[in-house]
């Protein structure tokens, strides 16, 4: 989790070939309590960091090296919620 913008960009370019505009690439530490998100906004790169003092970020298990997430699922991941429970078209209405 010591990586800066350039160091975090290197594996993104290695895996995907390029950093596409309007895409985000999250990285989580081994303990699962810290996350960094490398985002390309179309003009430049942003590197954001977040640390949970209690609990862990819910991370995909298995041997997948990368996964595509919808914007709402990425938002849930960054907040620390179980993103895999967020439906793609989840709508909540007042009764």
C-alpha positions in Angstrom: 0.0 0.0 0.0 3.0 2.3 -0.4 2.4 2.6 -4.1 2.0 6.1 -5.6 0.2 6.9 -8.8 2.9 5.7 -11.2 3.5 2.5 -9.3 -0.2 1.7 -9.1 -0.6 2.5 -12.8 2.1 0.0 -13.9 0.1 -3.2 -13.2 -3.0 -1.6 -14.7 -1.2 -1.0 -18.0 0.4 -4.5 -17.8 -2.9 -6.3 -17.4 -5.2 -4.1 -19.5 -2.7 -2.5 -21.9 -3.9 1.0 -21.0 -5.7 3.1 -18.4 -9.0 4.0 -20.0 -10.9 7.2 -19.2 -13.8 6.9 -16.7 -12.5 3.6 -15.3 -11.3 2.9 -11.7 -8.9 0.2 -10.5 -9.1 -0.7 -6.8 -6.3 -2.3 -4.8 -6.7 -3.8 -1.4 -4.0 -4.8 1.1 -3.6 -8.3 2.6 -5.5 -7.5 5.8 -8.4 -6.1 3.7 -8.7 -2.9 5.8 -7.1 -0.5 3.3 -8.0 0.2 -0.2 -6.6 2.5 -2.9 -8.5 3.3 -6.1 -6.7 4.5 -9.2 -9.2 6.4 -11.4 -8.8 8.0 -14.8 -11.2 10.9 -15.1 -10.4 11.7 -18.8 -7.9 14.4 -17.9 -5.6 12.8 -15.5 -5.2 10.2 -12.8 -6.5 10.2 -9.2 -5.2 7.9 -6.5 -7.6 7.8 -3.5 -7.0 5.9 -0.3 -9.4 4.7 2.5 -8.8 2.8 5.7 -11.3 1.0 7.8 -10.7 1.1 11.5 -13.1 -1.8 12.1 -14.0 -4.6 9.7 -12.7 -5.3 6.2 -13.4 -4.5 2.7 -15.4 -7.3 1.0 -13.1 -8.5 -1.8 -13.6 -11.0 -4.6 -12.2 -14.4 -3.7 -10.7 -16.9 -6.0 -8.0 -16.6 -8.6 -9.4 -13.8 -10.6 -6.8 -11.1 -11.3 -9.4 -8.5 -12.4 -13.2 -8.1 -12.4 -15.6 -5.6 -13.8 -17.9 -3.7 -11.4 -20.8 -1.4 -12.0 -20.5 2.1 -10.6 -22.9 1.3 -7.7 -21.0 -1.8 -6.7 -17.7 0.1 -6.8 -19.3 2.8 -4.5 -20.4 0.1 -2.1 -16.9 -1.5 -2.1 -15.2 1.8 -1.4 -17.6 2.5 1.5 -17.0 -0.9 3.0 -20.3 -2.5 2.2 -20.7 -6.0 0.8 -20.8 -4.9 -2.9 -21.7 -8.4 -4.2 -25.2 -7.9 -2.5 -25.9 -4.7 -4.4 -28.2 -5.6 -7.4 -27.4 -4.0 -10.7 -30.8 -2.3 -11.0 -31.7 -2.2 -7.3 -34.6 0.2 -6.7 -36.0 1.1 -3.2 -39.3 2.8 -3.0 -41.4 4.1 -0.1 -44.3 1.8 0.8 
